[in-house]
Structures are given as C-alpha cells and as structure tokens.
C-alpha cells in the first residue's frame, strides 16, 4: 500500500529544530517602553528591547506580539501596534507575546 509507506516515511522524518513556545502576558507601565517592533510574516515582533526599558528581561527579540490589552494584533503591522501602544501610553498595558525557546 503506497499511502501507508508514505505515511511511515513522514513519521520518521522529524524536524531537527525543537522549540518550546510560551504564551506570556507582560504588564507594561504607563509611558515609553523602550522597545522596537518589526513587521514579520508571522505578525508584529519585538526587534529590540533597550537596556533601560522597563520590559528588559520580560520581552525578548523575536517575541511575537499577539495582543495588546486583549485586542488581537496578529494581523497588524509594526506601525499599527506602535500606534496602539502610544494611544494607551497614559496607563498600564498588557502585552501578550509568544516566546520561542530552543
């Protein structure tokens, strides 16, 4: 049976890259956050967290931003996400990210 042998072949070929993906909420204080966001094919992502950022060691380069204050950001670009964060800069913001670890 050809489909059975194809199925067995695909089962034996596992990806050499194993990653753990964690969904995390970060609570950002009011004001500037000291982060740069970039647009990626997977959605908006953290490009840089400045050393003096209040989110240092909470957000990391490559984290995908999937929501701001429970509003889905996965289809937004970096500029839209930055504007959304600026509009709510007067209060704490909840940033939900997907973090990838090897």
Secondary structure, 3 states (H helix, E strand, C coil): CHHHHHHHHHHHCCCCCCCEEEEEEEEECCCCCCEEEEEECCEEEEEEECCCCCCECCECCCCEEEEECCEECCCCCHHHHHHHHHHCCCCCEEEEEEEEEC
